[in-house]
Amino acid sequence: MPADTHTLLIYVHEDRLGDALLKLPAMAALRTAFPGYRITWRAGCGPSVFNTTLAPLAGGLVDSVQEAPPLGCAWREWLRRPAGPGHDIIIDTQTVVRSTLLLRRLPHRLFVSPALGFRLSRRRPPQRRLAGNLSQRLLQLFALAAGRSALAPGELPPPPPRFRDAAAKLLPAGPAYIGLAPGAGGRDKCWPLQDYLNLGREQLRRGRVPVFLLGPEERDWVAEVRAAVPGALLPEMDAAPGKEGPLLTLALAGRLRLAVANDAGTGHLLAAAGTPLLSLFGRTSEEKFIETGGRRRVLRARDFGGEGVDAIPYSAVAAVVEEMLQRPEAA
């Protein structure tokens, strides 16, 4: 590394797929805000999908992703010198005081952290706190470190060509594709499959092509979907080996007119891709994940007097889908 290269360290505890997808637009903004810096993304206490599943995307946004040795995970780390070199700027994205104190032991010129209401940070926002969803919170931290009042989310780098080519073959240009993502990590987050099937049949009646986005955990739904919605496409089930997974989903997202999804990883992928999206929430909160308005809408169970996502009536979802399809961004 040239002697005059500036370095920037971003510290997170870990990067799991759902949250990592929401970090990508902020990471893209970071790259733009710090041109010429060597950016290290440091997962101090767990694995990072930016080293595995999402490595092709992270590679265009940061210079390296590090996971080991542990950093900021246990007080016994005080017994040894901090591992790693110093940095011009360190941005701590979390609020566990132990981790922040250990991280501050690394040599640095500027340290930014929200821990203890920014009391350990060189720079502080006027309100001494962060607001908004996960992506917005990162953008606020990165703007503070850059000395700016705000940063706009950046554009995600495209998936590798093999995934884009696969998506183009699976969803050829021409039809109006409507994405339906009925799965989730927990079935209690899932709007009823029967309602998704009804929505798929409605799209067929209206001359559109329903595209069911199913992951490995939803393979037991494949036969039911194919039987209930003849004419629907299941591209992730039809993808060639080696061309499946989140990067294919991201490539498929760019070919959809609109999508409906539960609070789950697929929904986060669609949101990160900028697909016009209707997200369905039950007991979980939407505030951490998705900005409402614009290209994204949210329906919540509590708006219909319930707690579980099944409290959201089919008629409400169908109506919002039609409303969103009339907007210019869904054309």
SELOZA-703655 format. One record per residue (C-alpha): chain; y, x, z; residue in one letter. Coordinates in steps of 0.2 Angstrom, whole numbers. Each point is the difference from the previous one (the first is absolute). Example, Ala and Ser with C-alpha at 12.3 -4.5 7.8 and 13.67 -1.06 7.14 Angstrom:
BEGIN
<mol:A	v:-22	u:62	w:39	type:A>
<mol:A	v:17	u:6	w:-3	type:S>
//
This chain:
BEGIN
<mol:A	v:0	u:0	w:0	type:M>
<mol:A	v:17	u:7	w:-4	type:P>
<mol:A	v:10	u:6	w:15	type:A>
<mol:A	v:14	u:-13	w:-4	type:D>
<mol:A	v:-11	u:-15	w:-1	type:T>
<mol:A	v:4	u:-13	w:12	type:H>
<mol:A	v:-14	u:-9	w:10	type:T>
<mol:A	v:-2	u:-17	w:6	type:L>
<mol:A	v:-14	u:-7	w:12	type:L>
<mol:A	v:-4	u:-18	w:1	type:I>
<mol:A	v:-10	u:-5	w:15	type:Y>
<mol:A	v:-12	u:-15	w:2	type:V>
<mol:A	v:-14	u:-3	w:11	type:H>
<mol:A	v:-12	u:-5	w:-14	type:E>
<mol:A	v:0	u:-9	w:-17	type:D>
<mol:A	v:-12	u:-14	w:-2	type:R>
<mol:A	v:0	u:-9	w:-17	type:L>
<mol:A	v:9	u:-16	w:4	type:G>
<mol:A	v:15	u:9	w:9	type:D>
<mol:A	v:0	u:15	w:-12	type:A>
<mol:A	v:3	u:-12	w:-15	type:L>
<mol:A	v:15	u:-6	w:9	type:L>
<mol:A	v:6	u:17	w:2	type:K>
<mol:A	v:0	u:5	w:-18	type:L>
<mol:A	v:17	u:-7	w:-6	type:P>
<mol:A	v:8	u:9	w:15	type:A>
<mol:A	v:-9	u:16	w:-5	type:M>
<mol:A	v:7	u:-2	w:-17	type:A>
<mol:A	v:18	u:-2	w:7	type:A>
<mol:A	v:-3	u:15	w:11	type:L>
<mol:A	v:-4	u:11	w:-16	type:R>
<mol:A	v:16	u:-5	w:-8	type:T>
<mol:A	v:10	u:3	w:15	type:A>
<mol:A	v:-6	u:17	w:3	type:F>
<mol:A	v:-1	u:9	w:-17	type:P>
<mol:A	v:-5	u:18	w:1	type:G>
<mol:A	v:-8	u:-2	w:17	type:Y>
<mol:A	v:-18	u:4	w:3	type:R>
<mol:A	v:-7	u:-16	w:9	type:I>
<mol:A	v:-15	u:0	w:11	type:T>
<mol:A	v:-7	u:-16	w:6	type:W>
<mol:A	v:-9	u:3	w:17	type:R>
<mol:A	v:-13	u:-12	w:7	type:A>
<mol:A	v:-1	u:6	w:17	type:G>
<mol:A	v:-13	u:-10	w:9	type:C>
<mol:A	v:-11	u:-8	w:-14	type:G>
<mol:A	v:-5	u:0	w:-18	type:P>
<mol:A	v:11	u:-3	w:-14	type:S>
<mol:A	v:-5	u:-10	w:-16	type:V>
<mol:A	v:14	u:11	w:-9	type:F>
<mol:A	v:-13	u:13	w:0	type:N>
<mol:A	v:-14	u:-11	w:-7	type:T>
<mol:A	v:2	u:-17	w:-8	type:T>
<mol:A	v:19	u:1	w:-3	type:L>
<mol:A	v:1	u:19	w:-3	type:A>
<mol:A	v:5	u:-3	w:-19	type:P>
<mol:A	v:15	u:-10	w:6	type:L>
<mol:A	v:5	u:11	w:14	type:A>
<mol:A	v:-1	u:16	w:-11	type:G>
<mol:A	v:15	u:-5	w:-9	type:G>
<mol:A	v:10	u:-4	w:16	type:L>
<mol:A	v:-4	u:14	w:12	type:V>
<mol:A	v:-5	u:18	w:-2	type:D>
<mol:A	v:-14	u:0	w:13	type:S>
<mol:A	v:-9	u:-12	w:12	type:V>
<mol:A	v:-7	u:7	w:16	type:Q>
<mol:A	v:-12	u:-7	w:13	type:E>
<mol:A	v:-6	u:15	w:10	type:A>
<mol:A	v:1	u:7	w:13	type:P>
<mol:A	v:5	u:-15	w:11	type:P>
<mol:A	v:19	u:0	w:4	type:L>
<mol:A	v:8	u:-11	w:13	type:G>
<mol:A	v:-17	u:-8	w:6	type:C>
<mol:A	v:-3	u:6	w:17	type:A>
<mol:A	v:11	u:8	w:14	type:W>
<mol:A	v:-12	u:15	w:1	type:R>
<mol:A	v:9	u:6	w:-16	type:E>
<mol:A	v:13	u:7	w:11	type:W>
<mol:A	v:-12	u:14	w:5	type:L>
<mol:A	v:1	u:8	w:-17	type:R>
<mol:A	v:14	u:4	w:-12	type:R>
<mol:A	v:3	u:-14	w:-13	type:P>
<mol:A	v:-10	u:1	w:-15	type:A>
<mol:A	v:9	u:2	w:-17	type:G>
<mol:A	v:16	u:8	w:-6	type:P>
<mol:A	v:18	u:-6	w:4	type:G>
<mol:A	v:10	u:-11	w:-12	type:H>
<mol:A	v:18	u:-4	w:-5	type:D>
<mol:A	v:-3	u:-18	w:4	type:I>
<mol:A	v:-13	u:-9	w:10	type:I>
<mol:A	v:0	u:-19	w:-1	type:I>
<mol:A	v:-11	u:-8	w:13	type:D>
<mol:A	v:-5	u:-18	w:-5	type:T>
<mol:A	v:-8	u:-6	w:16	type:Q>
<mol:A	v:5	u:-4	w:18	type:T>
<mol:A	v:-14	u:8	w:11	type:V>
<mol:A	v:11	u:11	w:11	type:V>
<mol:A	v:-14	u:12	w:3	type:R>
<mol:A	v:-2	u:3	w:-19	type:S>
<mol:A	v:19	u:2	w:-2	type:T>
<mol:A	v:2	u:12	w:14	type:L>
<mol:A	v:-14	u:11	w:-7	type:L>
<mol:A	v:6	u:-1	w:-18	type:L>
<mol:A	v:18	u:6	w:6	type:R>
<mol:A	v:-8	u:16	w:5	type:R>
<mol:A	v:-2	u:5	w:-18	type:L>
<mol:A	v:15	u:10	w:-6	type:P>
<mol:A	v:13	u:-11	w:-9	type:H>
<mol:A	v:18	u:-2	w:-5	type:R>
<mol:A	v:1	u:-19	w:0	type:L>
<mol:A	v:-12	u:-11	w:10	type:F>
<mol:A	v:0	u:-19	w:-3	type:V>
<mol:A	v:-10	u:-12	w:11	type:S>
<mol:A	v:1	u:-18	w:5	type:P>
<mol:A	v:-9	u:4	w:17	type:A>
<mol:A	v:9	u:-6	w:16	type:L>
<mol:A	v:13	u:-8	w:-10	type:G>
<mol:A	v:4	u:16	w:-10	type:F>
<mol:A	v:4	u:9	w:16	type:R>
<mol:A	v:-10	u:15	w:-6	type:L>
<mol:A	v:7	u:0	w:-17	type:S>
<mol:A	v:15	u:10	w:-7	type:R>
<mol:A	v:6	u:-15	w:-10	type:R>
<mol:A	v:1	u:-18	w:6	type:R>
<mol:A	v:4	u:-16	w:-9	type:P>
<mol:A	v:14	u:-10	w:8	type:P>
<mol:A	v:-12	u:-13	w:7	type:Q>
<mol:A	v:-12	u:13	w:7	type:R>
<mol:A	v:-15	u:-10	w:-8	type:R>
<mol:A	v:-9	u:-3	w:-16	type:L>
<mol:A	v:-1	u:-18	w:-7	type:A>
<mol:A	v:-11	u:-8	w:-14	type:G>
<mol:A	v:-17	u:3	w:-7	type:N>
<mol:A	v:-10	u:16	w:-1	type:L>
<mol:A	v:7	u:6	w:-16	type:S>
<mol:A	v:18	u:-4	w:5	type:Q>
<mol:A	v:-2	u:9	w:17	type:R>
<mol:A	v:-5	u:16	w:-10	type:L>
<mol:A	v:14	u:-2	w:-12	type:L>
<mol:A	v:12	u:-1	w:15	type:Q>
<mol:A	v:-7	u:16	w:7	type:L>
<mol:A	v:0	u:9	w:-16	type:F>
<mol:A	v:18	u:-5	w:-3	type:A>
<mol:A	v:5	u:6	w:17	type:L>
<mol:A	v:-7	u:17	w:-3	type:A>
<mol:A	v:8	u:1	w:-17	type:A>
<mol:A	v:17	u:-5	w:7	type:G>
<mol:A	v:2	u:-16	w:-10	type:R>
<mol:A	v:3	u:-17	w:5	type:S>
<mol:A	v:-15	u:-7	w:-9	type:A>
<mol:A	v:-14	u:4	w:-12	type:L>
<mol:A	v:-7	u:-12	w:-13	type:A>
<mol:A	v:-19	u:-1	w:-2	type:P>
<mol:A	v:-6	u:11	w:-14	type:G>
<mol:A	v:-12	u:-4	w:-14	type:E>
<mol:A	v:-18	u:4	w:2	type:L>
<mol:A	v:-8	u:13	w:-11	type:P>
<mol:A	v:-12	u:-8	w:-13	type:P>
<mol:A	v:-18	u:1	w:3	type:P>
<mol:A	v:-10	u:13	w:-9	type:P>
<mol:A	v:-2	u:-4	w:-19	type:P>
<mol:A	v:-19	u:-3	w:2	type:R>
<mol:A	v:4	u:-15	w:12	type:F>
<mol:A	v:14	u:-6	w:-12	type:R>
<mol:A	v:-11	u:0	w:-15	type:D>
<mol:A	v:-14	u:-9	w:10	type:A>
<mol:A	v:13	u:-13	w:5	type:A>
<mol:A	v:6	u:-3	w:-18	type:A>
<mol:A	v:-18	u:-3	w:-5	type:K>
<mol:A	v:-4	u:-11	w:14	type:L>
<mol:A	v:16	u:-10	w:-2	type:L>
<mol:A	v:5	u:1	w:-18	type:P>
<mol:A	v:18	u:-4	w:-5	type:A>
<mol:A	v:4	u:-18	w:-5	type:G>
<mol:A	v:-6	u:-13	w:14	type:P>
<mol:A	v:10	u:-4	w:15	type:A>
<mol:A	v:-11	u:7	w:14	type:Y>
<mol:A	v:1	u:-7	w:18	type:I>
<mol:A	v:-7	u:11	w:13	type:G>
<mol:A	v:-10	u:-8	w:15	type:L>
<mol:A	v:-5	u:11	w:14	type:A>
<mol:A	v:-10	u:-11	w:12	type:P>
<mol:A	v:-7	u:14	w:11	type:G>
<mol:A	v:6	u:9	w:16	type:A>
<mol:A	v:-7	u:13	w:12	type:G>
<mol:A	v:-3	u:-15	w:12	type:G>
<mol:A	v:-5	u:-17	w:-6	type:R>
<mol:A	v:11	u:-8	w:12	type:D>
<mol:A	v:15	u:6	w:-11	type:K>
<mol:A	v:-8	u:-8	w:-15	type:C>
<mol:A	v:8	u:-16	w:-7	type:W>
<mol:A	v:-16	u:-11	w:-5	type:P>
<mol:A	v:-9	u:6	w:-15	type:L>
<mol:A	v:-2	u:-18	w:-6	type:Q>
<mol:A	v:19	u:-1	w:-1	type:D>
<mol:A	v:1	u:16	w:-10	type:Y>
<mol:A	v:-14	u:-7	w:-12	type:L>
<mol:A	v:10	u:-16	w:-2	type:N>
<mol:A	v:16	u:11	w:-3	type:L>
<mol:A	v:-10	u:9	w:-13	type:G>
<mol:A	v:-6	u:-16	w:-9	type:R>
<mol:A	v:18	u:-6	w:0	type:E>
<mol:A	v:6	u:16	w:-9	type:Q>
<mol:A	v:-13	u:-2	w:-13	type:L>
<mol:A	v:6	u:-18	w:-3	type:R>
<mol:A	v:18	u:6	w:-2	type:R>
<mol:A	v:-6	u:13	w:-13	type:G>
<mol:A	v:1	u:15	w:11	type:R>
<mol:A	v:-14	u:12	w:4	type:V>
<mol:A	v:-5	u:2	w:19	type:P>
<mol:A	v:-5	u:17	w:5	type:V>
<mol:A	v:-10	u:2	w:16	type:F>
<mol:A	v:3	u:16	w:8	type:L>
<mol:A	v:-15	u:3	w:11	type:L>
<mol:A	v:-5	u:16	w:10	type:G>
<mol:A	v:-16	u:6	w:6	type:P>
<mol:A	v:0	u:-11	w:15	type:E>
<mol:A	v:1	u:-16	w:-11	type:E>
<mol:A	v:-15	u:4	w:-12	type:R>
<mol:A	v:-9	u:-15	w:8	type:D>
<mol:A	v:14	u:-11	w:-8	type:W>
<mol:A	v:-2	u:6	w:-17	type:V>
<mol:A	v:-14	u:-13	w:-6	type:A>
<mol:A	v:10	u:-14	w:8	type:E>
<mol:A	v:16	u:4	w:-8	type:V>
<mol:A	v:-8	u:2	w:-17	type:R>
<mol:A	v:-9	u:-16	w:1	type:A>
<mol:A	v:15	u:-10	w:7	type:A>
<mol:A	v:13	u:7	w:-12	type:V>
<mol:A	v:-7	u:3	w:-17	type:P>
<mol:A	v:12	u:10	w:-10	type:G>
<mol:A	v:7	u:10	w:16	type:A>
<mol:A	v:-1	u:19	w:-1	type:L>
<mol:A	v:-6	u:11	w:13	type:L>
<mol:A	v:6	u:17	w:-6	type:P>
<mol:A	v:-4	u:11	w:15	type:E>
<mol:A	v:-18	u:-6	w:-1	type:M>
<mol:A	v:-1	u:4	w:-18	type:D>
<mol:A	v:8	u:17	w:1	type:A>
<mol:A	v:-10	u:15	w:-6	type:A>
<mol:A	v:-6	u:12	w:14	type:P>
<mol:A	v:13	u:12	w:6	type:G>
<mol:A	v:14	u:-12	w:-6	type:K>
<mol:A	v:0	u:-12	w:14	type:E>
<mol:A	v:9	u:0	w:17	type:G>
<mol:A	v:19	u:-1	w:5	type:P>
<mol:A	v:6	u:9	w:-15	type:L>
<mol:A	v:-8	u:-12	w:-12	type:L>
<mol:A	v:8	u:-14	w:10	type:T>
<mol:A	v:17	u:8	w:-1	type:L>
<mol:A	v:-2	u:2	w:-19	type:A>
<mol:A	v:-6	u:-19	w:-1	type:L>
<mol:A	v:15	u:-5	w:10	type:A>
<mol:A	v:12	u:5	w:-14	type:G>
<mol:A	v:-9	u:-12	w:-12	type:R>
<mol:A	v:2	u:-16	w:11	type:L>
<mol:A	v:13	u:-13	w:-2	type:R>
<mol:A	v:-2	u:-5	w:18	type:L>
<mol:A	v:-12	u:2	w:15	type:A>
<mol:A	v:-5	u:-9	w:15	type:V>
<mol:A	v:-8	u:10	w:15	type:A>
<mol:A	v:-4	u:0	w:18	type:N>
<mol:A	v:7	u:12	w:13	type:D>
<mol:A	v:-12	u:14	w:-6	type:A>
<mol:A	v:-1	u:17	w:-9	type:G>
<mol:A	v:0	u:-8	w:-17	type:T>
<mol:A	v:16	u:-10	w:4	type:G>
<mol:A	v:8	u:16	w:5	type:H>
<mol:A	v:-5	u:8	w:-16	type:L>
<mol:A	v:7	u:-14	w:-10	type:L>
<mol:A	v:16	u:1	w:10	type:A>
<mol:A	v:2	u:18	w:-2	type:A>
<mol:A	v:-2	u:-2	w:-19	type:A>
<mol:A	v:14	u:-12	w:-1	type:G>
<mol:A	v:-11	u:-14	w:-6	type:T>
<mol:A	v:8	u:-18	w:3	type:P>
<mol:A	v:-10	u:-4	w:16	type:L>
<mol:A	v:-3	u:-15	w:11	type:L>
<mol:A	v:-7	u:6	w:17	type:S>
<mol:A	v:-9	u:-11	w:12	type:L>
<mol:A	v:1	u:3	w:18	type:F>
<mol:A	v:-9	u:-8	w:15	type:G>
<mol:A	v:0	u:8	w:17	type:R>
<mol:A	v:6	u:17	w:-6	type:T>
<mol:A	v:19	u:3	w:-2	type:S>
<mol:A	v:7	u:3	w:-17	type:E>
<mol:A	v:16	u:10	w:7	type:E>
<mol:A	v:-9	u:17	w:0	type:K>
<mol:A	v:-6	u:-2	w:-18	type:F>
<mol:A	v:10	u:-9	w:-13	type:I>
<mol:A	v:18	u:-4	w:-4	type:E>
<mol:A	v:2	u:-18	w:-4	type:T>
<mol:A	v:11	u:-6	w:-15	type:G>
<mol:A	v:1	u:8	w:-17	type:G>
<mol:A	v:-17	u:3	w:-7	type:R>
<mol:A	v:-9	u:-4	w:16	type:R>
<mol:A	v:-3	u:-17	w:9	type:R>
<mol:A	v:-9	u:-3	w:16	type:V>
<mol:A	v:-8	u:-16	w:7	type:L>
<mol:A	v:-4	u:0	w:19	type:R>
<mol:A	v:-13	u:-11	w:9	type:A>
<mol:A	v:13	u:-3	w:13	type:R>
<mol:A	v:12	u:-8	w:-13	type:D>
<mol:A	v:-14	u:-14	w:-1	type:F>
<mol:A	v:-3	u:-2	w:18	type:G>
<mol:A	v:-15	u:11	w:1	type:G>
<mol:A	v:-6	u:18	w:5	type:E>
<mol:A	v:-14	u:4	w:-12	type:G>
<mol:A	v:4	u:3	w:-18	type:V>
<mol:A	v:-11	u:-15	w:-5	type:D>
<mol:A	v:14	u:-11	w:7	type:A>
<mol:A	v:10	u:4	w:-16	type:I>
<mol:A	v:-3	u:-14	w:-12	type:P>
<mol:A	v:-6	u:2	w:-17	type:Y>
<mol:A	v:15	u:-10	w:-7	type:S>
<mol:A	v:12	u:11	w:8	type:A>
<mol:A	v:-7	u:16	w:-8	type:V>
<mol:A	v:-2	u:-8	w:-17	type:A>
<mol:A	v:18	u:-6	w:0	type:A>
<mol:A	v:7	u:17	w:5	type:V>
<mol:A	v:-11	u:8	w:-14	type:V>
<mol:A	v:8	u:-11	w:-13	type:E>
<mol:A	v:17	u:3	w:7	type:E>
<mol:A	v:-2	u:18	w:-1	type:M>
<mol:A	v:-7	u:0	w:-18	type:L>
<mol:A	v:17	u:-8	w:-5	type:Q>
<mol:A	v:9	u:15	w:6	type:R>
<mol:A	v:6	u:14	w:-13	type:P>
<mol:A	v:-10	u:14	w:10	type:E>
<mol:A	v:-16	u:-9	w:-3	type:A>
<mol:A	v:3	u:-3	w:-19	type:A>
//
